[in-house]
């Protein structure tokens, strides 16, 4: 299934919006910033919270993602390219988070999701293809964490 992620610059506490292939809003992400952390909540079309992402600062920025009744921690690292180490899962990154194009693979090397930059009728954003429907929320949460790092280098980043 393909979904499209874009930053929501309309103001207020809205940070991201996720659209389906037909252009309908599927999820919205709100943000609340505090002193050393930021809390993002992904809401489905009915307004139910499906994921909570905490961006925390402790020596470095990292993300704690709570979804699907589990807790995952994404810690950035740079070897040949910039990616995340995913704790709480068997998933691994391939590609470069800073370029906006990367994939998540399971331990058996089967793809979980891919992300690439794209242009849609909603503007500039990311096309996300999810191969495991049961991992849709985690995959989108990971894409949001990546986009927060990408947008940090821009003039109008999500976090301040």
Sine and cosine of phi, psi and omega as CSV:
sin_phi,cos_phi,sin_psi,cos_psi,sin_omega,cos_omega
0.00,0.00,0.62,-0.78,0.02,-1.00
-0.96,-0.29,0.70,-0.72,0.09,-1.00
-0.77,-0.64,0.32,-0.95,-0.02,-1.00
-0.81,-0.59,0.78,-0.63,-0.02,-1.00
-0.93,-0.37,0.74,-0.67,0.10,-0.99
-0.59,-0.81,0.49,-0.87,0.08,-1.00
-0.93,0.36,0.59,-0.81,0.03,-1.00
-0.96,-0.28,0.96,-0.29,-0.05,-1.00
-0.99,-0.16,0.37,0.93,-0.06,-1.00
-0.97,0.26,-0.16,0.99,0.01,-1.00
0.98,-0.20,-0.06,-1.00,-0.05,-1.00
0.95,0.33,-0.49,-0.87,-0.02,-1.00
-0.98,-0.20,0.21,0.98,0.05,-1.00
-0.99,0.17,0.75,-0.66,-0.07,-1.00
-0.90,-0.43,-0.65,0.76,-0.06,-1.00
-0.62,-0.78,0.36,-0.93,0.12,-0.99
-0.67,-0.74,0.62,-0.79,0.00,-1.00
-0.89,-0.45,0.77,-0.63,-0.01,-1.00
-0.90,-0.43,0.48,-0.88,0.12,-0.99
-1.00,0.06,-0.05,-1.00,-0.06,-1.00
-0.91,0.42,-0.39,0.92,0.01,-1.00
-1.00,0.04,-0.07,1.00,0.03,-1.00
1.00,-0.05,0.12,0.99,0.02,-1.00
-1.00,0.07,0.62,-0.79,0.03,-1.00
-0.93,0.38,0.81,-0.58,-0.01,-1.00
-0.96,-0.28,-0.63,0.78,0.02,-1.00
-0.63,-0.78,0.49,-0.87,0.18,-0.98
-0.82,-0.57,0.48,-0.88,-0.02,-1.00
-0.83,-0.56,0.82,-0.57,0.04,-1.00
-0.97,-0.25,0.38,-0.92,-0.04,-1.00
-0.71,-0.71,0.62,-0.78,0.12,-0.99
-0.75,-0.66,0.84,-0.54,-0.02,-1.00
-0.98,-0.19,0.67,-0.74,0.09,-1.00
-0.83,-0.56,-0.17,-0.99,-0.11,-0.99
-0.84,0.55,-0.89,0.46,-0.05,-1.00
-0.90,-0.43,0.29,0.96,0.03,-1.00
-0.47,-0.88,0.26,-0.96,0.03,-1.00
-0.68,-0.73,0.71,-0.71,-0.02,-1.00
-0.91,-0.42,0.83,-0.56,0.07,-1.00
-0.91,-0.42,0.68,-0.74,0.02,-1.00
-0.83,-0.56,0.81,-0.58,0.06,-1.00
-1.00,-0.06,0.81,-0.58,-0.02,-1.00
-0.92,-0.40,0.68,-0.73,0.08,-1.00
-0.98,0.21,-0.03,-1.00,-0.06,-1.00
-0.88,0.47,-0.42,0.91,0.03,-1.00
-1.00,0.07,-0.02,1.00,0.01,-1.00
1.00,0.04,0.16,0.99,0.02,-1.00
-1.00,0.07,0.74,-0.67,0.04,-1.00
-0.94,0.34,0.82,-0.58,-0.01,-1.00
-0.92,-0.40,-0.28,0.96,0.01,-1.00
-0.44,-0.90,0.57,-0.82,0.09,-1.00
-0.80,-0.60,0.79,-0.61,-0.02,-1.00
-0.87,-0.49,0.82,-0.57,0.10,-1.00
-0.94,-0.34,0.84,-0.55,0.13,-0.99
-0.99,-0.16,0.89,-0.45,-0.08,-1.00
-0.87,-0.49,0.40,-0.92,0.06,-1.00
-0.88,-0.47,0.89,-0.45,0.11,-0.99
-0.50,-0.87,0.99,-0.14,-0.14,-0.99
0.93,0.35,-0.73,0.68,0.09,-1.00
-0.61,-0.79,0.24,-0.97,0.07,-1.00
-0.97,0.24,0.68,-0.73,0.12,-0.99
-0.56,-0.83,0.21,-0.98,-0.07,-1.00
-0.84,-0.53,0.68,-0.73,0.16,-0.99
-0.93,-0.38,0.86,-0.51,-0.06,-1.00
-0.92,-0.39,0.83,-0.56,0.05,-1.00
-0.91,-0.41,0.93,-0.37,0.05,-1.00
-0.37,-0.93,0.30,-0.95,0.02,-1.00
0.79,0.61,0.58,0.81,0.00,-1.00
0.87,0.50,0.48,0.88,0.01,-1.00
-0.68,-0.73,0.27,-0.96,0.07,-1.00
-0.86,-0.50,0.78,-0.63,0.03,-1.00
-0.85,-0.53,0.52,-0.86,0.08,-1.00
-0.83,-0.56,0.79,-0.62,0.03,-1.00
-0.94,-0.35,0.89,-0.46,-0.02,-1.00
-0.91,-0.42,0.83,-0.56,-0.01,-1.00
-0.95,0.31,0.57,-0.82,0.13,-0.99
-0.47,-0.88,0.34,-0.94,-0.04,-1.00
-0.75,-0.66,0.87,-0.49,0.12,-0.99
-0.89,-0.45,-0.97,-0.23,0.12,-0.99
-0.96,0.28,-0.51,0.86,0.03,-1.00
-0.53,-0.85,0.16,-0.99,-0.05,-1.00
-1.00,0.09,0.80,-0.60,0.03,-1.00
-0.46,-0.89,-0.11,-0.99,0.03,-1.00
-0.91,-0.42,0.60,-0.80,0.26,-0.97
-1.00,-0.02,0.76,-0.65,-0.06,-1.00
-0.96,-0.29,0.89,-0.45,0.05,-1.00
-0.97,-0.23,0.65,-0.76,-0.06,-1.00
0.99,-0.12,0.15,0.99,-0.05,-1.00
-0.43,-0.90,0.28,-0.96,0.08,-1.00
-0.99,-0.13,0.17,0.99,-0.05,-1.00
-0.98,0.20,0.53,-0.85,0.01,-1.00
-0.77,-0.64,0.50,-0.87,0.03,-1.00
-1.00,-0.01,0.52,-0.86,0.19,-0.98
-0.65,-0.76,0.67,-0.74,-0.05,-1.00
0.97,-0.26,-0.20,-0.98,-0.09,-1.00
-0.82,-0.57,0.90,-0.44,0.00,-1.00
-0.86,0.51,-0.64,0.77,-0.07,-1.00
-0.90,0.43,-0.40,0.92,0.04,-1.00
-1.00,0.07,-0.22,0.98,-0.03,-1.00
1.00,0.06,-0.02,1.00,0.00,-1.00
-0.88,-0.48,0.90,-0.44,0.01,-1.00
-0.36,-0.93,0.16,-0.99,0.03,-1.00
-0.71,-0.71,0.40,-0.91,0.16,-0.99
-0.93,-0.38,0.75,-0.66,0.03,-1.00
-0.83,-0.56,0.53,-0.85,0.10,-0.99
-0.99,0.15,0.13,-0.99,-0.06,-1.00
-0.87,0.49,-0.48,0.88,0.04,-1.00
-1.00,0.07,0.21,0.98,0.04,-1.00
0.93,0.36,0.28,0.96,0.10,-0.99
-0.99,0.13,0.65,-0.76,-0.05,-1.00
-0.95,0.32,0.63,-0.78,0.07,-1.00
-0.97,-0.25,-0.71,0.71,0.03,-1.00
-0.33,-0.94,0.41,-0.91,0.14,-0.99
-0.76,-0.64,0.48,-0.88,0.04,-1.00
-0.71,-0.70,0.64,-0.77,0.10,-1.00
-0.52,-0.85,0.42,-0.91,0.04,-1.00
-0.93,0.37,0.54,-0.84,0.04,-1.00
-0.41,-0.91,0.18,-0.98,0.09,-1.00
-0.85,-0.53,0.79,-0.61,0.02,-1.00
-0.80,-0.61,-0.04,-1.00,0.02,-1.00
-0.91,0.41,-0.24,0.97,0.04,-1.00
-1.00,-0.05,0.02,1.00,0.02,-1.00
0.95,-0.30,-0.25,-0.97,-0.02,-1.00
-0.94,0.33,0.64,-0.77,0.00,-1.00
-0.09,-1.00,-0.52,-0.85,-0.05,-1.00
-0.73,-0.69,0.67,-0.75,0.13,-0.99
-1.00,-0.08,0.80,-0.61,-0.02,-1.00
-0.86,-0.51,0.86,-0.52,0.07,-1.00
-0.96,-0.27,0.84,-0.55,-0.06,-1.00
-0.94,-0.35,0.82,-0.58,-0.07,-1.00
-0.99,-0.10,-0.40,0.92,0.03,-1.00
-0.91,-0.42,0.96,-0.27,-0.09,-1.00
-0.84,0.54,-0.58,0.82,-0.01,-1.00
-0.94,0.35,-0.21,0.98,0.03,-1.00
-0.96,-0.29,0.30,0.95,-0.02,-1.00
-0.85,0.52,-0.74,0.67,-0.07,-1.00
-0.92,0.40,-0.71,0.70,0.02,-1.00
-0.90,0.43,-0.66,0.75,0.01,-1.00
-0.88,0.48,-0.70,0.71,0.05,-1.00
-0.91,0.42,-0.63,0.78,0.03,-1.00
-0.89,0.47,-0.65,0.76,0.04,-1.00
-0.90,0.44,-0.68,0.73,0.03,-1.00
-0.89,0.46,-0.61,0.79,0.03,-1.00
-0.91,0.41,-0.69,0.73,0.04,-1.00
-0.86,0.51,-0.69,0.72,0.01,-1.00
-0.89,0.46,-0.69,0.72,-0.02,-1.00
-0.91,0.41,-0.51,0.86,0.06,-1.00
-0.90,0.43,-0.64,0.77,0.06,-1.00
-0.92,0.38,-0.66,0.75,0.01,-1.00
-0.89,0.45,-0.70,0.71,-0.07,-1.00
-0.95,0.30,-0.27,0.96,0.00,-1.00
-0.89,0.45,-0.44,0.90,-0.01,-1.00
-1.00,0.08,-0.16,0.99,-0.03,-1.00
-1.00,0.06,0.15,-0.99,0.00,-1.00
-0.91,0.41,-0.58,0.82,-0.10,-1.00
-0.87,-0.49,0.94,0.34,-0.06,-1.00
-0.94,0.33,0.33,-0.95,0.03,-1.00
-0.92,0.40,-0.68,0.74,-0.08,-1.00
-0.97,-0.23,0.52,-0.86,-0.03,-1.00
-0.84,-0.55,0.00,0.00,0.00,0.00
